[in-house]
């Protein structure tokens, strides 16, 4: 009577949600929990966002809560294009931007738009957001995972081997979830060179799909948009992290106008979004983000949390990958067993995510978008965890 595959997916939960729900239940029972499970921004939205919401809600301009055009408000789409052009030297026009209900529909539409045959492949660079394989599989194409190196940076030797006649796109996520790794200039250059070389070999476009919700959450490195480096690119973006608006579900997908057959790609994306039922993103928040595209996330707390956590964990004796972006830090399991590490931590009230489902086996993810007090109070528990691991 129902689709059993979808039933099983619906009944199952990611390890992130399982631990997050466990933490809620433990708190109800009065137990102390240090919850580092969920990537939920804990800083307030920039003041510009608060002011824009208040102004729109009080002013109640005509059409505020009406349907917009399917792709979104023309003024918002053009404002997004202008902002990207100003910041990254693109030549984007509003007609190549489609406002979406967060980044996930943007990604899902991109995978659907590229599907021509069930043999088509989307390459995903590890580590990766665990929903990627589900999205790709549901689009009716194959997900090919390229493993990362020990420092969680891309393995370009493996990437070269993975790209073949069925490869339609390579999915890139930097700043990265779960590692916080940011592709530096040399890494980006090498990636672009590989894709351009493979395009020539294949005799057709090879698309770079970029998932960029953490673009502005960087430390000591500039924010970056890959469309500035590679013409055949599709940008998928969410304002959830940069503007601390995860519950409002607002983002966009944009086609690089320098892409071969850019018009065809845009309208295919539009068709995919229409078929998936994602047209007309939230009207109020289209208007909000249009007013706040130059607003900056408050990185002070994230930076302080990162520095405190990295300093304390390495002092205790843990090996960590120091992040340059996002609000995650990856801690290495000494014996390679991240599940065991997570379970031992759980017994001490520390909720950290084993990264096997992220394609980073042997690591756990710690989301430090939490109150400073949570980190401070958790340090004795981390010390106890280290002792248990080294008995």
Rosetta blueprint (number, residue, H / E / L):
1 X L
2 X L
3 X L
4 X H
5 X H
6 X H
7 X H
8 X H
9 X H
10 X H
11 X H
12 X L
13 X L
14 X L
15 X H
16 X H
17 X H
18 X H
19 X H
20 X H
21 X H
22 X H
23 X H
24 X H
25 X H
26 X H
27 X H
28 X H
29 X L
30 X L
31 X L
32 X L
33 X L
34 X E
35 X E
36 X L
37 X L
38 X L
39 X L
40 X L
41 X L
42 X L
43 X L
44 X L
45 X L
46 X L
47 X H
48 X H
49 X H
50 X H
51 X H
52 X H
53 X H
54 X H
55 X H
56 X H
57 X H
58 X H
59 X H
60 X L
61 X L
62 X L
63 X L
64 X L
65 X L
66 X L
67 X L
68 X L
69 X L
70 X L
71 X L
72 X L
73 X L
74 X H
75 X H
76 X H
77 X H
78 X H
79 X H
80 X H
81 X H
82 X H
83 X H
84 X H
85 X H
86 X H
87 X H
88 X H
89 X L
90 X L
91 X L
92 X L
93 X L
94 X H
95 X H
96 X H
97 X E
98 X E
99 X E
100 X E
101 X L
102 X L
103 X H
104 X H
105 X H
106 X H
107 X H
108 X H
109 X H
110 X H
111 X H
112 X H
113 X H
114 X H
115 X L
116 X L
117 X L
118 X L
119 X L
120 X L
121 X E
122 X E
123 X E
124 X E
125 X E
126 X L
127 X L
128 X L
129 X L
130 X L
131 X L
132 X H
133 X H
134 X H
135 X H
136 X H
137 X H
138 X H
139 X L
140 X L
141 X L
142 X E
143 X E
144 X E
145 X E
146 X E
147 X L
148 X E
149 X L
150 X L
151 X L
152 X L
153 X L
154 X E
155 X L
156 X H
157 X H
158 X H
159 X H
160 X H
161 X H
162 X H
163 X L
164 X L
165 X L
166 X L
167 X E
168 X E
169 X E
170 X E
171 X E
172 X E
173 X L
174 X L
175 X L
176 X L
177 X L
178 X L
179 X L
180 X L
181 X L
182 X L
183 X L
184 X L
185 X H
186 X H
187 X H
188 X H
189 X H
190 X H
191 X H
192 X H
193 X H
194 X H
195 X H
196 X H
197 X H
198 X H
199 X H
200 X H
201 X H
202 X H
203 X L
204 X L
205 X L
206 X L
207 X E
208 X E
209 X E
210 X E
211 X E
212 X L
213 X L
214 X L
215 X L
216 X L
217 X L
218 X E
219 X L
220 X L
221 X L
222 X L
223 X L
224 X L
225 X L
226 X H
227 X H
228 X H
229 X L
230 X L
231 X L
232 X L
233 X E
234 X E
235 X E
236 X E
237 X E
238 X E
239 X L
240 X L
241 X L
242 X L
243 X L
244 X L
245 X L
246 X H
247 X H
248 X H
249 X L
250 X L
251 X E
252 X E
253 X E
254 X E
255 X E
256 X L
257 X L
258 X L
259 X L
260 X L
261 X L
262 X H
263 X H
264 X H
265 X H
266 X H
267 X H
268 X H
269 X H
270 X H
271 X H
272 X H
273 X H
274 X H
275 X H
276 X H
277 X L
278 X L
279 X L
280 X L
281 X L
282 X L
283 X H
284 X H
285 X H
286 X H
287 X H
288 X H
289 X H
290 X H
291 X H
292 X L
293 X L
294 X L
295 X L
296 X L
297 X L
298 X L
299 X H
300 X H
301 X H
302 X H
303 X H
304 X H
305 X H
306 X H
307 X H
308 X H
309 X H
310 X H
311 X H
312 X H
313 X H
314 X H
315 X H
316 X H
317 X L
318 X L
319 X L
320 X E
321 X E
322 X L
323 X L
324 X L
325 X E
326 X L
327 X L
328 X E
329 X E
330 X E
331 X E
332 X E
333 X L
334 X L
335 X L
336 X L
337 X L
338 X H
339 X H
340 X H
341 X H
342 X H
343 X H
344 X H
345 X H
346 X H
347 X H
348 X L
349 X L
350 X E
351 X E
352 X L
353 X E
354 X E
355 X H
356 X H
357 X H
358 X H
359 X L
360 X L
361 X L
362 X L
363 X E
364 X E
365 X E
366 X E
367 X E
368 X L
369 X L
370 X L
371 X L
372 X H
373 X H
374 X H
375 X H
376 X H
377 X H
378 X H
379 X H
380 X H
381 X H
382 X H
383 X H
384 X H
385 X H
386 X H
387 X H
388 X H
389 X H
390 X L
391 X L
